[in-house]
Amino acid sequence: MDQKKALYITVIALVIAAGGVGIWRWQREVPQPELVRLPSFSESEETLGGQIYERSQNPLSGELPATNPFEAQDVNPLSNVYKNPFE
């Protein structure tokens, strides 16, 4: 019984060791992707993509009306009623 138990333990240890070596080799063989620095739009404004980017910007960015009509007024009737004791 002792020899059978030792054989099982040896086989299990060899399987675990072989799996570990296999995983280690697989991790080393995976090629790492190269990092590519993309040019910013300020660098490529004279290219076709840069020109399209400049033309596709919002032409009404500063001319839109306010979407919240109550922004300038204090419309919350409970804003000054409760004072938080922990502030």
Secondary structure, 3 states (H helix, E strand, C coil): CHHHHHHHHHHHHHHHHHHHHHHHHHHHHCCCCCCCCCCCCCCCCCCHHHHHHHHCCCCCCCCCCCCCCCCCCCCCCCCCCCCCCCC
